[in-house]
Amino acid sequence: MDPQTKKQLVKKAVRPERARAKELASAIWELAEPPFKEHESARLLAEYLEGHGFEVRFSIPSVPTAFEATRGSSRPVVGMLGEYDALPDCGEEPGSYGHACGHNLLGVGAAVGAVAAANLLEETGTGGRVVYWGCPAEEALAGKAYMARDGAFRGMDACLAWHPSGATRPKAAGGSALDSLLFEFRGRTAHGAYAHGGRSALDAAILMDVAVNYLREHVPENVRIHSVIRDGGQAPNVVPEYARSWYYVRASDRKEVDEVTRRLTLCAEGSATATETTFERTLLDAIYSRLHNEPFARLVRDNLVLMGAPRVLKADLERVKELGKEPDFVKGVEEEIRWERGRASSDEDTVSWLAPLGAFTVACVAQGTSGHHREYTRQSNLPFAHRGMLRAAEVFAATALDLFSDDRALKDIRSAFEKATKNFRFDPLIPDGQSPPIEGV
């Protein structure tokens, strides 16, 4: 199909959805629901898709705010990932949740893209099926990992994802693999005056943290270890019988995460031995780093260039300036495809091992806006953010149209995926039957 013809078809397909999309994005922004508790946000998106002929199923009992919405009945099958959870202490009021990563835009942009793509399939008489995956708890780095363990994301020929950003560009490299680990120590309590009779779980947790600090010298350069002590006792003159520490282990390679986690567990074991306490380790969550797919990255890049970056208006500059932020917007599309992994992590990278994943970012906030901060929240419900969201929907629809109609493009993407996964067997990493941390850690 001629690129300009495709562009006009896509714009025509997205245009009728603009008003409803902005309403949905603002409604989800107001809801700002925590990870795994996005019941109303998921309902709004599911009802929107159902109203456009999608069959909606909340089919994963372990993740009640996850859903699958399908339209079409033949191959190829193109998936689209949507997210809708918020972040703690990022709302207007201290301690409240807010969309400081733009997930109010993310879930809606993918949903509008899914609707537009499905409509284009029917209009052009092209065979295929669109699947929208409603994915909760990305901010907990857990939703898609538990969904994948319980059978989601199978059977797709390709899958698309996007994220709001300060720039419009391909997102080919992905981030770091990660383990989220809870270490619980149990000892014996005693009054401080008779502390010799107790065995301090807090001592074990602190001693583990000291051991981990020494371990940091002996891990590869790309590894990061983060930790907090979640519980450590109630009073200084009572020996704590219970303590727990929460660790993240990140690395660019999944095998490196496994190795550092093994050594972290030895730190816990040694600390428990030294303090005559016991410990238990729970793998709360585990995700992979991104499986690269060069043909898919090029296709996504080409559609970003075709559709262009969202327009920046004078009013956008004024609104951002009123918020106390420098109104510095990236106006064009960055065409270079970067392959160096980022330090951050996202559970969408796990999906890349189950189906070819093509991803991108679209400028929705001013350049330099701090993510996971309320200055991002304030911008994620402005008109510029909504225009970025709708541009993302257009890129979804344009890329899906290529995947449905260009056999050569899809074959190259599938070939690259199958070659990279030839000797790979997907391990969900999280134990069967373990519940996700819906009530937090």
N, C-alpha and C positions, 0 to 999 in steps of 0.2 A: 504494500500500500504506500502511496506517495506520502511523505512525512507531513506535508501541509494539509492534505486531506484528513490524515489521522488526527492531526491537531484540532482541526475544526470539528470533527466528529466527537472527540473527547470533550472539548469545551461545551459543545451543545448538550452532551450527556450529563455533565456536572452542573451546568447552569441552573436547572430547575431545583436542585438540592441546596442551593446556597443559603437561603433564608433559614430553612430547617436545621442545617448544619451549624449555623451560628447560634441558634437557640439551644441546640443540644450541647455544644461546647460550653456555653455560658451556664447552663443548668448543671453540668457535671463539675464545672469550676466552683459553683456555689456549694455543691454537695461535699466535695473534697473528702472522700471517704478513705479510711485507712486500708492498707493491704489486707486482702482476704475478706474485707467487710464492705465491698463496693456493691451492695445489693441493689440500690436504687440506680446507680450509674450503669450497671450491667443490664438492668431491666429497661432503661431508656434506650440503650443501644439495641438490645434484642427486639424491642417493639418496633423501632425504626426499621430494622432489617426485615422483620416479619411483615410489616406493612408494605414492603417492596417485593413480596413474593418469596422470601427466603424461609426455608424450614429451619426452625430454631430448636436446639436441644441443649438443655443443661444436663449433660450426660456424664459428668465426672463427679461422683459422690464425694470424693475426698477434697474437692475444690469447688464449693457450692456457688461461687460467683464466676466460674468459668463456663463458657458456652461455645457451641459450634453452630454456625448459620450457613446453610447450603442452598444454592440455586443452580439449576442445570442438572443434566443427567448423563453426560458422556465425558470423554477425555479430550484434551488434557484437563487435569485438575490443578487450579492455581489457588493457593492459599494466601490469605492476607492477615497479618497480625495486628490486633488492637489492644491497647492498654488503657486503664482508666483509674489507677490508684493514685493517692496523694501522699504527701510527705509530712512527718511530724514537725511541729514548731515552725511551719512555713506559711501559716495563715496570717491574716491581718492582726489577730490577737495572739499574744505570746502563748505558746502551748497548743495552739490549734493547728489543724492540718491545712495544707494548701498545695496547689498544683505548681510546685516550684521546679517541675521537670516537664511541664506542658502535656501531661497525659490526658487532660481534658480535650486537648487538640488531637492527640495521637489516635485515640480510639475512634473519634468521629471522622477524622481524615481517612482512615482505613475503611470505615464503614461506607462513607460516601463513594470512595474508590471502588468498593465491592459492588455497590448498587449500579454505578455507572458502567462498570465492566460487564455485569450481567445483562444490563439493558442493551449494550452494544453487541453482545453475543446474539441476542434475539434479533436486533435490527439488521445485522449483517448476515444472519443465517449461518453463523459459525458455530461449530460444536464445541462443547466444553462445560466445565463446572467451576463455579466460584465458591470458595469456602472461607468464611470469615471466622477467625478464632478469637473469641473474647478472652483475653489473658489478664487475670488479676495479679496483684502482688509482685510486679516487676521491681518495685522499690525495695522489697524484701529479698530480691534476687531468688525468688522461689516459685512463683506461679507456674511458669512454663516447665520448670524441672519436674514438679509433681504431676503436671498434666502429661508430660512426655512419659513419665514412669507408668502412668495409668492408661496409656494407649493413644494419646492425642498425637496429631501431626503426621500420622502415617497416611500413605496412599496419595500424597501430593506429587505432582510432576515438578512443581516449583512453588516458591513461597516468597512473598514480598513483605518488607517491613520499613518503617521510617521513624524518624524522631525529630521533634522541633529542635532548633538550634539557632546559633547566631550566624550560620552560613548555609548556603545551598550547595551540596556536593555529594558524590557517592560515599557510601559508608561501607567499604569493602573489607576493611581489616578486622573490625570487631575489637573486643577487649580481652581481658585476662580471664583465664580459668580460675575457679574459686571453690574453696570449701568453707562452709560456715559451721563452726564446731562449738558445742557446749560441753564444758568440763565441770562436773559436779563432784565436790569433795564432801565426805562425811566423816566426822570424828566423834568426840565425846565431850559434852559440855561439863563445865565446872565453874564454881565461883572463883572470881579473880584471886581471892585470898588463898585459895587452894588449887591454883592453876596447874600445879604439878600432877593433879589427878585427871586433867583434861587432855584432849588431843585436838588441836585447833585446825578446823577445816580452812579457816582464813590463812593460817600460816602456810598451809599446803598451796593455796591459790597464789599467795604472794611469792612463795618459793618457786612455783612453776613460772611465774612471770619473770623472775630473775633469770631462771634457766633459759627461757625463750629469748630474753635480751642478749644473752651470750651466744645463743644459736644464730642470731641475726648476722653475725660476722661470717658465718660459715654456710650461707645460702647464696645461690646465684644472684647476679646483679638485678635481674628482673623480678625477683620475689619481694613481696610485701607481706608483713604480718601485722595485723591490727588486733587490739584487744581492749575489753573493758571487764571489770569485776562487777557483776550484777548484784550479788548478795555477799555480805561478809560479816554478818552478825548484827546484834541489836544494841549492845551496850559495852563500853570498854572493860567493865569488871566481870564480864561473863565470857568464858571461852566459847567461841562459835562452833557449834556442832555441824553447821552446814555453810557452804560457800559455793559459788559458781562463777565461772569465767566464760566469756564469749569471745571466740577468736574468728577472724577471717584469715585465710591463707590464699594469696593471689600469686599467679605466675603466668607467663605467656604460654606455657605448655602444660597440658593436663598431667603428664607424668611427673613434672616437677612439683606440682601441687600435691600429688599422692606421696611423693618422697618427703616433702617438708611436713606434711600432716603426720606421717609415720614418726618423724623425729620429734614433732610437737607432742605426740602421745607419749613418747619416752620421757619427755620433760615432766609430764603429769605423773607418770608412773614413778619416776625417781622422787618427785616431791611428796607423793603419797607415802612412799617407803620411808623417807626421812622423817616424816611427821607422824608415822603410825596411824594414818588415816586411809580411807579407801576412796577410789574415784570411779566415775562412770563417764564415758564419752558418748555423746550423741551427735551424729552427723545431721545437722538440721537441713542442710541444703548443699548441693554440689552441682556446678555447671561447667561446661566445656568452653574452650576458646573457639573462635570462629573458624569454620572450614572455608577457605578461600575458594571463590569460583570466578575466574577471570572473565569468561564469556558473559556471565550474568552481570558482573560489574560494568562491563562495557555497554551492555544493553541499557541498564539503568542510567548510566551516565549520558547516553545519547538521548534518552527521553527527558532527562533533566534539562539538557541543553535545548531540546525542542520546545518544551513548555516554558522554560525560562524561570528566573527567580521572581518572587512576588514584588510588585511595585512598591516603592517607598514614597509616600506623600508628605507634603509639608506638615499636615496635621499629625502624622506619625512622629515626626521630629519634635513637635511641640509637646505632644502627650508624654513622650519619654523624658523630655527635659523637665516637665512639671513633676515627674517622679524622682527627680534628682539624679538621673542617669545621663551620661554623655550620649547624645543621640547619634551614635556611630553605627550605621547599618551597612552590611555587606550587600551590595545591590546586584551583583552578577552571579553566575554559576561557576564554581571552581571545578574545572574539567579534569584535573589531575586525579588519578586513582591512587590512593595511598595504601600501602600494604603493611606498614609498621603497626603492630597492635598497640592499642591504648592501654593505659594503666587501669582504667575503670572496668567494671564487669557488667554484663547484662545477660539475663537468662535467655534472650533471643538467640544467643550464640549456640546454645544446645540444639535448637531447632535445625541449625545448618548441617547437623550430622544425620538428620532424618529426611531432609529434602534440600535441594539447592536453594540457597537463600540469597536474595538480592535486596540490598538495603541502601537507604540514602537519608540525608537530612535536608530540611528546608528552613530557611531563615524565618523565624517567628518572633524573635526578640532582637534587641540591639546587640551588636558585637561586644563581647566582654561582660555580658550579664552573668552574674554568678548563679550557676545551677544549684539546686537544693538550698535556696535562699529566697526570702520573701520578695526580693527585688525581681526575681524571675516570675513569681506568682502574680505580681501586679501587672506584668506585661502580657501574661499568657491569656488574658481575657480582653485584650485591646483589638481594634480593627485590623492592625497589621498582622497580629497573630492569626486571626481568622482567615485573612487572605493567604497566609502561608499554609494553613491547614487545607484550604481548598486547592492550592497549587499541588500539595502532596497528593490529594485525591486524584487530580488530573494525571500525575505521574504514575500512580497506581493503575489507573484505567488504561493509559497509553501503553505501559509495559505489559499489562495483562493482554491487551489486544494483540501485541506482537507475539506473545507466547501462544496465544490461541491460533493465530493465523500464519505464523512463520515457522514452518516445520524445521528449517535449517537452524534457526536460532535456538529453538528448544532442544533439538538434537545435540548441539554443541554444549549447551548448558548441562544436559543430562549426562553426556559423555564425560565431561570434566568431573562431575559429581561421582559417577560410578568408578572412574579411575582412582579418585582420591579415597574412596571408601571400599576398595576392592577387598582388603583383608581386615576390614573393620566390622566389629559386631557391637551394636549399641548397648552400653551398660548404663542404666538410669542412675547408678551410683547410690541413690537413696534407697534404704531398705524397704522391701515390700511391706505394706500394712502400716507403715509409720505415718502418722497424721502430720500435715503441714502445721507450722507454728501460727495457727489462726488467732490465738489469744496472745501472741507475742512471745518473747523469750524470757 
